[in-house]
Amino acid sequence: MPFQNQQELEIFINDFIVEGIQEWGDDVYLRSQDTMACYVPVDSGNLRDSGYIQELPNGVEIGYTADYASRVEFGGPSIPLKGTFEVDIQEHKRKDGTVIRAHKKTYKDSKLICFRPKIDKFTREPQICRVIKEVPEQKGQFFLTRAVQDSLPEFPIVLEKNLKKLENI
């Protein structure tokens, strides 16, 4: 394929490089989605499902749009809760057998959180509820960062494979 000038050749080669970067980006994204290898953490699946990959003119963008994605990736300090939180409390029994009717409870600058700890993959403990006054400090899990780092050795291989396509032109 003859080129009119050096600039056309550079654009042509650049396109093959960008194609290689995008192919490698696909590998990074798929790796970041791998829950079995402990990349993106999954509780409800919301974080994993918020992942996206978008091809750009000069590469690729990989990200997670869940509102807490950056806090899971990079961690963060504890955050005091501000405001009023209202919770619908279902009818329940106290340990002494007293039945408490369903009602609303308001928490000022604190929040009721409930969770069911996992025993194993299919079994959970009974629900535990606690009142918290701050979102606790969280250490970063760096799931996307680790996916990029673990994929780096493959990057030159993918680029070389793409550039070898130039030999056929």
C-alpha positions as CSV (number, residue, x, y, z in Angstrom):
1,M,0.0,0.0,0.0
2,P,1.8,3.2,-1.1
3,F,1.6,6.2,1.1
4,Q,1.6,9.8,-0.3
5,N,3.8,11.1,2.5
6,Q,5.4,10.4,5.9
7,Q,2.3,11.8,7.7
8,E,0.0,9.2,6.1
9,L,2.3,6.4,7.1
10,E,2.5,7.7,10.7
11,I,-1.3,7.8,10.9
12,F,-1.6,4.3,9.5
13,I,0.9,2.9,12.1
14,N,-0.8,4.9,14.9
15,D,-4.1,3.3,14.0
16,F,-2.6,-0.2,14.5
17,I,-1.1,0.9,17.8
18,V,-4.4,2.3,19.1
19,E,-6.1,-0.9,18.0
20,G,-3.6,-2.9,20.1
21,I,-4.2,-0.6,23.1
22,Q,-8.0,-1.2,22.7
23,E,-7.5,-4.9,22.5
24,W,-5.3,-4.9,25.6
25,G,-8.0,-2.7,27.3
26,D,-10.6,-5.4,26.7
27,D,-8.3,-7.9,28.5
28,V,-7.8,-5.5,31.4
29,Y,-11.6,-4.9,31.7
30,L,-12.4,-8.7,31.6
31,R,-9.7,-9.3,34.2
32,S,-11.1,-6.6,36.5
33,Q,-14.5,-8.3,36.2
34,D,-13.1,-11.6,37.3
35,T,-14.6,-12.2,40.8
36,M,-13.1,-15.7,41.1
37,A,-9.6,-14.2,41.0
38,C,-10.6,-11.6,43.6
39,Y,-10.6,-8.5,41.4
40,V,-13.9,-6.6,41.6
41,P,-15.5,-7.4,45.0
42,V,-19.1,-8.6,44.8
43,D,-21.8,-8.4,47.5
44,S,-24.9,-7.4,45.6
45,G,-23.2,-7.2,42.2
46,N,-24.0,-3.5,41.7
47,L,-20.3,-2.5,41.6
48,R,-19.4,-5.3,39.1
49,D,-22.5,-4.4,36.9
50,S,-21.5,-0.7,36.9
51,G,-18.3,-1.5,35.0
52,Y,-17.8,-0.2,31.5
53,I,-15.2,0.0,28.7
54,Q,-15.3,2.6,26.0
55,E,-13.0,2.9,23.0
56,L,-11.5,6.4,22.6
57,P,-9.8,7.8,19.5
58,N,-6.4,7.3,21.1
59,G,-7.0,4.3,23.4
60,V,-9.6,3.0,25.8
61,E,-11.4,4.1,29.0
62,I,-12.3,1.5,31.7
63,G,-14.3,2.5,34.7
64,Y,-17.0,1.7,37.3
65,T,-19.9,4.1,37.8
66,A,-21.3,2.9,41.1
67,D,-21.3,5.9,43.5
68,Y,-19.0,4.1,45.9
69,A,-16.6,2.6,43.2
70,S,-13.7,5.1,43.9
71,R,-14.0,4.4,47.6
72,V,-13.7,0.7,47.1
73,E,-10.8,1.2,44.6
74,F,-8.8,3.7,46.6
75,G,-10.3,3.6,50.1
76,G,-11.1,6.7,52.2
77,P,-11.2,8.1,55.7
78,S,-14.2,7.8,58.0
79,I,-17.0,10.2,57.2
80,P,-19.4,11.5,59.9
81,L,-23.0,11.2,59.0
82,K,-25.0,14.4,58.7
83,G,-28.7,14.8,58.4
84,T,-31.8,12.8,59.4
85,F,-32.4,9.2,58.4
86,E,-35.8,7.6,58.7
87,V,-36.2,3.8,58.8
88,D,-39.3,1.7,58.7
89,I,-39.0,-0.9,61.4
90,Q,-40.9,-4.1,60.9
91,E,-42.9,-5.8,63.6
92,H,-40.5,-7.9,65.7
93,K,-40.0,-9.7,69.0
94,R,-37.6,-8.7,71.7
95,K,-35.5,-11.4,73.4
96,D,-37.9,-11.3,76.4
97,G,-40.8,-12.1,74.0
98,T,-42.4,-8.6,73.9
99,V,-43.9,-8.0,70.4
100,I,-43.0,-4.5,69.0
101,R,-45.4,-3.3,66.3
102,A,-44.1,-1.9,63.0
103,H,-43.2,1.7,63.3
104,K,-40.9,4.5,61.9
105,K,-37.7,5.4,63.7
106,T,-35.7,8.6,63.0
107,Y,-32.0,8.9,63.5
108,K,-30.3,12.3,63.6
109,D,-26.6,12.3,62.4
110,S,-26.6,8.5,62.6
111,K,-28.0,5.7,60.6
112,L,-29.3,2.2,61.2
113,I,-27.5,-0.4,59.1
114,C,-28.5,-4.1,58.9
115,F,-26.6,-7.0,57.4
116,R,-26.6,-10.8,57.4
117,P,-23.0,-12.2,57.7
118,K,-22.1,-14.9,55.3
119,I,-21.3,-18.3,56.7
120,D,-20.5,-19.8,53.3
121,K,-21.4,-19.3,49.7
122,F,-25.1,-20.3,50.3
123,T,-25.8,-19.6,54.0
124,R,-26.1,-16.4,56.0
125,E,-26.3,-15.7,59.7
126,P,-29.4,-14.0,61.2
127,Q,-29.7,-10.3,60.5
128,I,-27.6,-8.0,62.7
129,C,-28.5,-4.3,63.0
130,R,-26.3,-1.5,64.4
131,V,-26.6,2.3,64.7
132,I,-23.5,4.0,63.2
133,K,-22.5,7.7,63.5
134,E,-20.0,7.6,60.7
135,V,-19.1,5.7,57.6
136,P,-16.0,3.8,58.7
137,E,-12.6,4.2,57.2
138,Q,-12.1,1.9,54.3
139,K,-8.9,0.5,52.9
140,G,-8.5,0.5,49.1
141,Q,-8.9,-2.8,47.3
142,F,-7.3,-1.6,44.1
143,F,-9.2,-4.1,42.0
144,L,-8.9,-2.1,38.7
145,T,-5.4,-1.0,39.5
146,R,-4.4,-4.7,40.1
147,A,-6.1,-5.7,36.8
148,V,-4.0,-3.2,34.9
149,Q,-0.8,-4.2,36.7
150,D,-1.4,-7.9,36.2
151,S,-2.1,-7.3,32.5
152,L,1.0,-5.2,31.8
153,P,3.2,-8.2,30.8
154,E,0.7,-8.9,28.0
155,F,0.7,-5.3,26.7
156,P,3.8,-5.5,24.5
157,I,2.7,-8.9,23.2
158,V,-0.6,-7.5,22.1
159,L,1.0,-4.5,20.5
160,E,3.6,-6.6,18.7
161,K,0.8,-8.9,17.3
162,N,-1.0,-5.9,16.0
163,L,2.0,-4.3,14.4
164,K,2.9,-7.6,12.7
165,K,-0.3,-7.1,10.7
166,L,1.7,-4.3,8.9
167,E,3.9,-7.0,7.4
168,N,1.0,-8.2,5.3
169,I,0.4,-4.8,3.8
